[in-house]
Amino acid sequence: MNPLQQLAELGQSVWLDSLRRSYLGPEGYLAGLIDAGEIDGLTSNPSIFEKALGEDESYDAQLRELAGTGPREALWTVMKADVGDACDLFRPLYDASGGRKGFASLEVDPSKAFDTEETVSEALLLFRELDRPNLMVKVPGTESGIPALTRLIAEGVNVNVTLLFSVPRYEAVAEAYIEGLRRRRDAGGDLSKVASVASFFVSRVDSKVDAILGDERPRLATAAILNARVAYASFERIFSSAGWQELAALGARPQRPLWASTSVKDDFYPDTLYVAELAGPQTVNTMPESTLDLFRDHGEVADRLTGQGQEARAQIQRLAESGVDLDQITKELEAEGVEKFVTAFEGAIAAMSEEKP
């Protein structure tokens, strides 16, 4: 087995953090990764679609057909078509795994990240319109997104909670997921048909912290990795509690941590750092094409998450004593993350307005 396949053996799902029209089709790039057992899911976001629309000629025919349609409506038509087709490619894997693998994610309009009602309304509409059991709707994990998560899970919508940076926010999301399952149970709903992941962002934390630490930055156990390991320790605690076990007995599945933004942004670090150091069971790592290729080529696989929480907390405390305020940094990153996705979404809308030959 190559290192990507070894991650699956360890219990970690690998998802592709990319999507474009040319990847789809029964013999396309995406199908090849699935057939090789190298990925079992996919994520998309406004930045991915903005890039795809600017680089992939496969959209040209549909864009000509959409001429005269409002650019925002046209963008949604394109995105829903791509994610729907991706869901269909993953559907055999979803069925064969009993609904544990084979998900593809589509994000709600990021401009609604701070509006609970609008987020719920759009997520419900997307989930029902695409009508795929292996669709995950991405909802930003803002303060407004947390109650939206609970309501969507209660309605049976699969949710990928995105833009998580801090451990307290991750814990609030996990508890909101559990509360949604309780409400679904109380309403007589089937808990086994609902899935969720909590997307915890990694490399962006180091980009902020390294500006403070300078030459004192660690090469392996970075602030971002320590932060993620503490979040994983919270996952272990929350999803082994007596309250959780009652829901699990009814078919409920843990909300797996998903490590996002795992491509290395600084040549100071090993190029597979965020995959190798965050390998562990009951998790997901979503990677762009370049990171997939690097890890397939020379990744090293071992469980580097289980039982690491206490030591990670101690090291974060030492960072705090060095002047690294992770609470403030993660608050800034959440605001910046929403802003970046809004900008990318608007950029993708603008791309729809460009004339195609």
C-alpha positions as CSV (number, residue, x, y, z in Angstrom):
1,M,0.0,0.0,0.0
2,N,1.1,3.5,-0.6
3,P,1.1,6.1,2.2
4,L,-2.4,7.4,1.2
5,Q,-3.8,3.9,1.4
6,Q,-2.0,3.4,4.7
7,L,-3.9,6.3,6.2
8,A,-7.1,4.5,5.4
9,E,-5.8,1.5,7.2
10,L,-5.1,3.7,10.2
11,G,-8.7,4.9,10.2
12,Q,-8.2,8.3,8.7
13,S,-10.2,9.3,5.6
14,V,-8.4,11.2,2.9
15,W,-10.6,13.7,1.0
16,L,-9.6,15.7,-2.1
17,D,-9.7,19.5,-1.4
18,S,-10.4,20.4,-5.0
19,L,-13.0,20.1,-7.7
20,R,-13.3,21.1,-11.3
21,R,-15.4,19.9,-14.2
22,S,-12.6,18.1,-16.0
23,Y,-12.0,15.9,-13.0
24,L,-15.5,14.4,-13.3
25,G,-16.6,11.5,-15.5
26,P,-16.2,7.7,-15.2
27,E,-12.6,7.7,-16.2
28,G,-11.6,11.1,-14.9
29,Y,-9.0,12.2,-12.2
30,L,-11.5,11.9,-9.4
31,A,-12.7,8.4,-10.4
32,G,-9.0,7.3,-10.6
33,L,-8.3,8.4,-7.0
34,I,-11.5,6.6,-5.8
35,D,-10.7,3.4,-7.6
36,A,-7.1,3.4,-6.2
37,G,-8.5,3.6,-2.7
38,E,-6.6,6.9,-2.1
39,I,-9.5,9.1,-1.3
40,D,-13.1,8.5,0.0
41,G,-14.5,12.0,0.0
42,L,-14.2,15.6,-1.4
43,T,-14.5,19.2,-0.2
44,S,-15.2,22.3,-2.2
45,N,-15.3,26.0,-1.3
46,P,-15.7,29.3,-3.1
47,S,-11.9,29.6,-3.6
48,I,-11.8,26.3,-5.4
49,F,-14.6,27.2,-7.7
50,E,-13.1,30.7,-8.4
51,K,-9.9,29.0,-9.5
52,A,-11.6,26.2,-11.5
53,L,-13.7,28.7,-13.5
54,G,-10.6,30.7,-14.4
55,E,-8.5,27.7,-15.5
56,D,-10.8,24.9,-16.7
57,E,-12.1,25.1,-20.3
58,S,-14.6,22.3,-19.5
59,Y,-17.0,25.0,-18.2
60,D,-17.1,26.9,-21.5
61,A,-20.1,25.1,-23.1
62,Q,-22.3,25.4,-20.0
63,L,-21.3,29.0,-19.5
64,R,-22.4,29.8,-23.1
65,E,-25.8,28.1,-22.3
66,L,-26.1,30.2,-19.2
67,A,-25.6,33.4,-21.1
68,G,-28.3,35.9,-20.1
69,T,-28.7,34.2,-16.7
70,G,-27.8,36.3,-13.7
71,P,-24.2,35.6,-12.6
72,R,-25.1,34.5,-9.1
73,E,-27.7,32.1,-10.3
74,A,-25.4,30.8,-13.0
75,L,-22.6,30.2,-10.5
76,W,-25.0,28.1,-8.3
77,T,-26.1,26.1,-11.3
78,V,-22.4,25.3,-12.1
79,M,-21.5,24.5,-8.5
80,K,-24.5,22.3,-7.9
81,A,-23.9,20.4,-11.1
82,D,-20.3,19.7,-10.2
83,V,-20.9,18.7,-6.6
84,G,-23.9,16.6,-7.6
85,D,-21.8,14.7,-10.2
86,A,-19.1,14.2,-7.5
87,C,-21.7,12.8,-5.1
88,D,-22.7,10.4,-7.9
89,L,-19.1,9.2,-8.4
90,F,-18.8,8.6,-4.7
91,R,-22.2,7.0,-4.3
92,P,-21.0,3.3,-4.8
93,L,-18.5,3.9,-2.0
94,Y,-21.1,5.5,0.2
95,D,-23.4,2.5,-0.3
96,A,-20.7,-0.1,0.2
97,S,-19.5,1.5,3.4
98,G,-23.0,1.8,4.9
99,G,-22.9,5.6,4.7
100,R,-19.5,6.0,6.4
101,K,-17.5,7.1,3.4
102,G,-18.1,8.8,0.0
103,F,-19.2,12.4,0.9
104,A,-18.8,15.5,-1.2
105,S,-19.3,19.0,0.3
106,L,-20.9,22.2,-1.0
107,E,-20.8,25.4,0.9
108,V,-23.6,27.8,1.6
109,D,-23.1,31.4,0.6
110,P,-20.4,32.6,2.9
111,S,-21.9,36.1,3.1
112,K,-24.6,34.5,5.3
113,A,-22.0,33.2,7.8
114,F,-23.4,35.5,10.6
115,D,-27.1,34.9,9.9
116,T,-28.5,31.8,11.5
117,E,-31.9,31.8,9.7
118,E,-30.4,32.4,6.3
119,T,-27.8,29.7,6.8
120,V,-30.5,27.2,7.8
121,S,-32.7,28.1,5.0
122,E,-30.1,27.9,2.3
123,A,-28.6,24.6,3.7
124,L,-32.0,23.0,3.7
125,L,-32.7,24.1,0.2
126,L,-29.3,22.8,-1.1
127,F,-29.7,19.5,0.6
128,R,-33.2,18.9,-0.7
129,E,-32.5,20.2,-4.2
130,L,-29.4,18.1,-4.8
131,D,-31.2,15.1,-3.2
132,R,-28.1,13.0,-2.6
133,P,-27.6,11.2,0.7
134,N,-23.9,11.6,0.5
135,L,-24.0,15.4,0.2
136,M,-22.5,17.5,3.0
137,V,-23.5,21.1,3.3
138,K,-20.7,23.3,4.5
139,V,-21.7,25.8,7.2
140,P,-19.2,28.2,8.8
141,G,-18.6,27.5,12.4
142,T,-19.3,31.1,13.6
143,E,-21.4,31.9,16.6
144,S,-24.4,32.1,14.3
145,G,-23.4,28.8,12.6
146,I,-23.6,26.8,15.8
147,P,-27.4,27.0,16.3
148,A,-27.7,26.5,12.6
149,L,-25.8,23.2,12.9
150,T,-28.1,21.9,15.6
151,R,-31.2,22.7,13.6
152,L,-29.8,21.1,10.4
153,I,-28.7,17.9,12.1
154,A,-32.2,17.7,13.7
155,E,-33.6,17.9,10.2
156,G,-31.4,15.1,8.9
157,V,-29.0,17.3,6.9
158,N,-25.3,16.2,6.7
159,V,-23.2,19.1,7.8
160,N,-19.5,20.0,7.3
161,V,-18.8,22.7,9.8
162,T,-16.0,24.8,8.4
163,L,-13.6,27.6,9.5
164,L,-12.8,26.2,12.9
165,F,-9.6,27.5,14.5
166,S,-10.0,27.4,18.3
167,V,-10.5,24.4,20.6
168,P,-13.4,26.1,22.5
169,R,-15.2,26.7,19.3
170,Y,-14.6,23.1,18.2
171,E,-16.0,21.9,21.5
172,A,-19.1,24.1,21.1
173,V,-19.6,22.6,17.6
174,A,-19.3,19.1,18.8
175,E,-21.9,19.7,21.6
176,A,-24.2,21.4,19.0
177,Y,-24.0,18.3,16.8
178,I,-24.9,16.1,19.8
179,E,-27.8,18.4,20.7
180,G,-29.1,18.2,17.1
181,L,-29.0,14.4,17.3
182,R,-30.9,14.5,20.6
183,R,-33.6,16.6,18.9
184,R,-33.8,14.2,16.0
185,R,-34.1,11.3,18.4
186,D,-36.9,13.0,20.3
187,A,-38.7,13.6,17.1
188,G,-38.4,9.9,16.1
189,G,-35.8,10.4,13.4
190,D,-33.2,7.9,12.3
191,L,-29.8,8.9,13.7
192,S,-27.8,6.5,11.5
193,K,-28.6,8.5,8.4
194,V,-26.9,11.7,9.6
195,A,-23.2,12.5,9.2
196,S,-21.1,15.5,10.1
197,V,-17.4,16.6,10.2
198,A,-15.8,19.5,12.0
199,S,-13.3,21.2,9.8
200,F,-10.4,22.4,11.9
201,F,-8.0,24.7,10.0
202,V,-4.3,24.1,10.5
203,S,-1.6,25.9,8.4
204,R,-3.1,29.4,8.8
205,V,-2.5,29.2,12.6
206,D,1.2,28.7,12.0
207,S,1.4,31.5,9.5
208,K,0.2,33.8,12.3
209,V,2.2,32.3,15.1
210,D,5.5,32.1,13.1
211,A,5.3,35.9,12.6
212,I,5.6,36.1,16.4
213,L,8.1,33.4,17.0
214,G,10.5,34.1,14.1
215,D,13.6,32.0,14.3
216,E,12.3,30.3,17.5
217,R,9.5,28.4,15.7
218,P,9.5,24.6,16.1
219,R,10.0,22.5,13.0
220,L,7.6,19.6,13.9
221,A,5.3,20.2,16.9
222,T,4.1,23.6,15.6
223,A,1.5,25.7,17.3
224,A,-1.1,24.6,14.6
225,I,-0.3,20.9,15.2
226,L,-0.5,21.3,19.0
227,N,-3.8,23.2,18.7
228,A,-5.2,20.4,16.5
229,R,-4.0,17.7,18.9
230,V,-5.8,19.4,21.8
231,A,-9.0,19.5,19.7
232,Y,-8.6,15.8,19.0
233,A,-8.3,15.1,22.7
234,S,-11.6,17.0,23.1
235,F,-13.0,14.7,20.4
236,E,-11.9,11.6,22.3
237,R,-13.5,12.9,25.5
238,I,-16.8,14.1,24.1
239,F,-17.4,11.1,21.9
240,S,-16.7,8.6,24.6
241,S,-19.0,10.1,27.2
242,A,-22.0,8.2,28.7
243,G,-24.3,10.7,27.0
244,W,-22.7,10.0,23.6
245,Q,-22.9,6.3,24.1
246,E,-26.7,6.5,24.5
247,L,-26.9,8.1,21.1
248,A,-24.4,5.8,19.5
249,A,-26.5,2.8,20.7
250,L,-29.3,4.3,18.5
251,G,-26.9,4.4,15.4
252,A,-25.4,7.9,15.8
253,R,-22.0,8.4,14.4
254,P,-19.2,10.6,15.8
255,Q,-18.7,14.0,14.2
256,R,-15.1,13.4,12.9
257,P,-12.5,16.1,13.1
258,L,-11.4,17.1,9.6
259,W,-8.0,18.7,9.2
260,A,-8.2,21.5,6.7
261,S,-5.7,23.8,5.2
262,T,-3.0,21.1,5.4
263,S,-0.7,22.1,2.5
264,V,2.6,23.5,3.8
265,K,2.9,27.2,3.1
266,D,6.5,27.7,4.3
267,D,9.6,25.8,3.0
268,F,11.0,25.8,6.5
269,Y,8.7,22.9,7.2
270,P,8.7,19.3,5.8
271,D,6.4,19.3,2.8
272,T,4.1,16.6,4.3
273,L,4.1,18.0,7.8
274,Y,0.4,18.6,8.4
275,V,-0.6,15.2,7.1
276,A,2.1,13.1,8.8
277,E,1.8,14.9,12.2
278,L,-2.1,14.8,12.2
279,A,-2.5,11.1,11.2
280,G,-4.9,9.3,13.5
281,P,-8.1,7.3,13.7
282,Q,-11.6,8.6,13.3
283,T,-10.4,11.7,11.4
284,V,-10.4,13.2,8.0
285,N,-7.6,15.0,6.2
286,T,-8.6,17.0,3.1
287,M,-5.7,17.8,0.7
288,P,-5.2,19.6,-2.6
289,E,-3.7,17.7,-5.5
290,S,-0.1,18.8,-4.7
291,T,-0.3,17.5,-1.1
292,L,-1.8,14.2,-2.2
293,D,1.1,13.7,-4.6
294,L,3.7,14.6,-2.1
295,F,2.3,12.3,0.6
296,R,1.8,9.4,-1.8
297,D,5.4,9.7,-2.8
298,H,7.1,9.9,0.6
299,G,4.6,10.2,3.4
300,E,5.2,8.4,6.7
301,V,2.2,7.0,8.5
302,A,1.8,6.5,12.2
303,D,-0.9,7.5,14.8
304,R,0.3,10.8,16.1
305,L,-3.0,11.9,17.6
306,T,-4.1,9.3,20.2
307,G,-3.1,10.3,23.7
308,Q,-1.2,13.4,22.7
309,G,-3.6,16.0,24.3
310,Q,-1.9,16.5,27.6
311,E,1.6,17.1,26.2
312,A,0.1,19.4,23.5
313,R,-1.6,21.5,26.2
314,A,1.6,21.8,28.1
315,Q,3.5,23.0,25.0
316,I,0.7,25.5,24.2
317,Q,1.1,26.9,27.7
318,R,4.8,27.4,27.1
319,L,3.9,29.2,23.8
320,A,1.6,31.5,25.8
321,E,4.4,32.3,28.1
322,S,6.4,33.3,25.0
323,G,3.7,35.8,24.0
324,V,1.6,33.7,21.7
325,D,-2.1,34.5,22.4
326,L,-3.8,31.6,20.5
327,D,-7.3,32.9,21.6
328,Q,-6.7,36.2,19.9
329,I,-5.1,34.6,16.9
330,T,-7.9,32.2,16.3
331,K,-10.5,35.0,16.6
332,E,-8.7,36.9,13.9
333,L,-8.4,33.9,11.7
334,E,-12.1,33.2,11.8
335,A,-13.0,36.7,10.7
336,E,-10.3,36.6,8.0
337,G,-11.5,33.2,6.9
338,V,-15.1,34.3,6.3
339,E,-13.9,37.4,4.5
340,K,-11.6,35.4,2.2
341,F,-14.5,33.0,1.3
342,V,-16.8,36.0,0.6
343,T,-14.2,37.6,-1.6
344,A,-13.7,34.3,-3.5
345,F,-17.4,33.8,-3.9
346,E,-17.8,37.2,-5.3
347,G,-14.8,36.5,-7.6
348,A,-16.5,33.4,-8.8
349,I,-19.6,35.4,-9.5
350,A,-17.6,37.9,-11.5
351,A,-16.1,35.0,-13.5
352,M,-19.6,34.1,-14.6
353,S,-20.0,37.5,-16.2
354,E,-17.0,37.1,-18.5
355,E,-17.9,36.4,-22.1
356,K,-16.9,32.9,-23.4
357,P,-15.9,32.2,-27.0
